[in-house]
């Protein structure tokens, strides 16, 4: 069942990812699709780098993750071993400064490149500071890493099938409601659409503070016939290994774009500083995995 909800009216019109979309195929043709990778594409447990130091793109690259640009990775992201990690002894701490919003001044952002494929699974563990500030008088922000492709339509853009798509996790409301925020063709909200995560009883999920939780998502692209997008794309979200949302009937592309980014997009805001944390707040991330196969994501297969 497809679920689409209008995004909060004061959401931020943050800048769209600055990448170039692939050319639109000639009318009446079906875009060629590359063969999906057959093994785990990327994993990061943050155990290699030295604790107490920043984790800029050069260090990410040593662990197999590359991106053409980044914001905040060299001054707001740090490898730490002074708080319990999800696994091993280290994790990545990301800072959301009090009074600041947007990826230039809050959190971190980077479009990590992954091999092109029509379907991907992405999983990570996250822990919020025990007194994490959801905002000042308005409440919203993005967290962790999501999936995107092409020009990664976002930031208030209209997705037309040729300028990409994106799917990222967010918090919203004064008590940290958990949701997925996604851009696709025909999105109803001015700033994309969102779907609130639900537990097995159908109740809203709220991001907990001071505890590790796992979230994962699966994005499957739509097919294209005669240059037209068929409404058969899907997004499925998992919370601690269980389905928390499933969105069907989606149209993402009319061209040959595929999923090609593990899009780290994690910051407070929000259109105004009303969305800023009241004080410096942090999240910790661990055990990020990206794969075209569910079998590679142990969190979705009975646990690790």
C-alpha positions in Angstrom: 0.0 0.0 0.0 1.4 3.4 -0.9 1.6 6.0 1.8 2.4 9.6 1.1 2.1 12.4 3.6 2.7 16.1 3.0 6.0 17.3 4.6 5.9 19.9 7.4 5.2 23.3 5.9 8.4 25.0 7.2 10.9 22.4 6.1 14.2 23.6 4.7 14.9 24.1 1.1 18.5 22.9 1.4 20.7 22.8 -1.7 20.3 19.8 -4.0 23.2 17.5 -4.5 25.5 18.9 -7.1 25.9 16.0 -9.4 25.1 15.7 -13.1 22.1 13.6 -14.2 22.5 11.1 -17.0 21.1 12.1 -20.4 17.5 11.3 -21.1 17.2 8.4 -23.6 15.4 9.0 -26.9 11.6 8.7 -26.9 10.4 5.2 -27.3 13.5 3.5 -26.0 14.1 1.6 -22.8 17.1 2.7 -20.8 19.9 0.1 -20.6 20.4 -1.1 -17.1 23.8 -2.2 -15.7 24.1 -5.5 -13.9 23.8 -5.2 -10.2 26.8 -5.9 -8.0 26.8 -9.4 -6.6 28.5 -8.9 -3.3 28.5 -6.5 -0.3 29.3 -3.1 -1.8 30.5 -1.1 1.2 30.9 -1.7 4.9 32.4 0.5 7.7 32.8 -0.4 11.3 35.1 2.6 12.0 37.7 0.3 13.7 40.7 1.2 11.5 41.1 5.0 12.1 42.8 6.5 15.1 40.3 7.5 17.9 40.2 11.2 18.8 40.8 12.4 15.2 38.5 13.8 12.5 37.3 11.5 9.8 37.6 13.5 6.5 37.1 12.2 3.0 40.7 11.0 2.8 40.2 8.7 5.8 36.8 7.5 4.4 38.6 6.6 1.2 41.1 4.4 3.1 38.1 2.4 4.2 36.7 2.1 0.7 34.2 5.0 0.6 34.7 7.8 -1.9 32.8 11.0 -2.6 33.5 14.1 -4.8 32.8 16.5 -1.9 31.8 16.7 1.7 30.6 19.1 4.4 31.4 18.8 8.0 33.4 15.6 7.8 36.7 17.3 8.7 35.4 19.3 11.7 32.1 17.8 13.0 32.8 14.1 12.5 35.2 12.3 14.8 36.3 8.7 15.4 35.8 8.0 19.2 36.4 5.2 21.6 35.2 6.9 24.8 31.6 5.8 24.5 30.4 2.2 24.0 30.3 1.4 20.3 27.7 -0.9 18.8 30.5 -3.3 17.8 34.2 -3.2 18.5 35.6 -0.3 20.4 35.1 2.7 18.0 32.3 4.6 16.3 31.7 7.8 14.4 30.5 10.8 16.5 28.8 13.6 14.6 28.2 17.0 16.1 25.0 19.1 15.7 26.0 22.5 17.2 23.5 24.4 19.3 21.9 27.3 17.3 23.0 25.9 13.9 21.1 24.4 11.0 21.9 23.1 7.5 24.8 20.9 6.3 27.2 23.8 6.1 27.0 24.4 9.9 25.4 21.2 11.3 26.2 17.5 11.1 27.8 16.2 7.9 27.0 15.5 4.3 28.7 13.5 1.5 27.4 11.6 -1.6 29.4 8.4 -1.3 29.6 6.6 -4.6 28.4 3.0 -5.0 28.2 0.8 -8.2 25.0 1.5 -10.1 22.1 -0.9 -9.5 18.3 -1.0 -9.6 17.9 -2.2 -6.0 19.9 -1.7 -2.9 19.8 -2.3 0.9 21.4 0.1 3.3 21.8 -0.5 7.0 23.4 1.4 9.9 23.3 1.7 13.7 22.7 5.0 15.4 22.7 6.3 19.0 21.4 9.7 20.0 23.0 11.6 22.9 21.0 11.0 26.1 19.8 14.6 26.1 19.8 15.2 22.4 18.0 18.4 21.5 15.4 17.9 18.7 15.1 21.6 18.1 14.3 25.0 19.7 10.6 25.8 18.9 10.4 23.7 15.7 11.7 20.2 15.2 13.2 18.4 12.2 16.4 17.1 10.9 18.1 14.4 8.8 20.2 11.6 10.2 22.7 9.1 8.9 23.0 7.8 5.4 20.4 7.2 2.8 20.2 6.1 -0.9 20.1 8.3 -4.0 20.7 8.3 -7.7 21.4 10.6 -10.6 21.3 14.3 -9.5 19.7 13.2 -6.2 16.5 15.3 -6.4 16.1 17.0 -3.0 16.1 20.5 -1.4 12.6 21.5 -2.6 13.2 20.5 -6.3 10.4 19.0 -8.4 11.5 15.5 -9.4 10.8 15.1 -13.1 12.3 11.6 -13.8 15.6 13.0 -15.2 17.0 14.8 -12.1 17.4 11.8 -9.8 15.8 10.8 -6.5 16.7 10.4 -2.8 15.5 8.6 0.3 16.8 9.6 3.8 15.9 9.2 7.4 14.7 12.1 9.5 13.5 13.1 12.9 10.5 15.3 13.4 8.3 16.6 16.2 9.3 17.7 19.7 9.8 14.1 20.8 11.9 12.8 17.8 9.3 10.9 15.7 11.1 8.6 13.3 10.4 8.9 9.6 11.7 8.4 6.1 11.9 11.4 3.8 12.0 10.8 0.1 11.9 12.5 -3.3 10.2 10.9 -6.3 8.2 11.9 -9.3 4.9 13.5 -8.2 5.8 14.0 -4.6 3.0 15.8 -2.8 4.9 17.9 -0.4 6.8 21.0 -1.6 9.9 19.6 0.1 9.3 15.9 -0.7 7.2 13.4 1.1 7.7 11.5 4.4 6.3 8.3 6.0 6.3 7.8 9.7 7.9 4.5 10.9 5.5 2.2 12.7 6.1 -0.7 15.1 4.5 -4.1 14.9 1.4 -2.8 16.8 1.0 0.0 14.3 2.2 2.7 16.7 4.6 5.5 15.7 8.2 4.9 16.4 10.3 7.6 18.2 14.1 7.7 18.0 15.3 6.6 21.5 18.1 8.5 23.3 21.1 6.8 24.7 20.6 3.5 23.0 21.8 1.9 19.8 19.1 1.1 17.2 19.4 -0.3 13.7 17.6 1.2 10.7 17.7 -0.1 7.2 16.0 0.7 3.9 15.5 -1.0 0.6 15.0 1.0 -2.6 13.9 -0.6 -5.8 13.7 1.5 -8.9 10.7 1.6 -11.3 10.8 0.2 -14.7 10.6 2.4 -17.8 8.5 1.7 -20.9 8.7 4.0 -24.0 10.4 6.7 -22.0 7.6 6.6 -19.4 8.0 5.7 -15.7 5.9 2.7 -14.6 4.6 3.1 -11.0 6.3 0.0 -9.7 9.2 1.5 -7.6 9.4 0.6 -3.9 10.9 1.7 -0.6 10.9 -0.5 2.4 12.2 0.5 5.8 13.3 -1.8 8.7 13.7 -0.8 12.3 15.6 -3.3 14.5 15.2 -5.9 11.8 11.4 -5.5 11.3 9.4 -3.8 8.6 8.5 -0.3 9.8 7.2 1.1 6.4 6.6 0.0 2.9 5.9 2.5 0.1 4.9 1.1 -3.3 3.7 2.5 -6.6 6.6 4.9 -6.8 8.1 6.5 -10.0 11.7 7.6 -9.7 13.2 7.8 -13.2 12.3 8.1 -16.9 15.9 7.8 -18.0 18.9 5.5 -17.3 19.7 6.8 -13.8 20.1 4.1 -11.2 20.9 4.0 -7.5 24.5 5.1 -7.3 25.0 7.0 -4.0 25.0 6.1 -0.3 24.1 9.7 0.6 25.3 10.7 4.0 23.0 13.5 4.9 22.7 14.3 8.5 22.0 17.8 9.9 19.5 19.9 11.9 16.8 21.8 10.1 14.6 23.1 9.0 14.2 26.5 7.2 15.1 28.7 10.2 17.2 28.6 13.3 14.0 27.6 15.2 14.9 24.1 14.1 18.4 24.4 15.6 19.3 22.3 18.7 19.1 24.3 21.9 22.7 23.2 22.8 25.4 21.1 21.2 24.1 17.6 20.5 25.7 14.4 19.1 24.9 11.2 17.4 27.1 8.1 17.1 27.1 5.8 14.0 28.4 2.3 13.6 28.4 -0.7 11.2 27.2 0.9 8.0 26.5 -1.7 5.3 25.4 -1.2 1.6 24.5 -4.1 -0.6 22.2 -5.1 -3.5 21.4 -8.3 -1.6 19.4 -8.7 1.6 21.5 -11.7 2.5 24.5 -9.4 3.1 22.6 -7.4 5.8 22.8 -9.7 8.8 20.5 -7.3 10.8 17.7 -8.3 8.3 18.5 -12.1 8.6 18.1 -13.0 12.2 20.7 -10.7 13.7 24.5 -10.4 13.7 
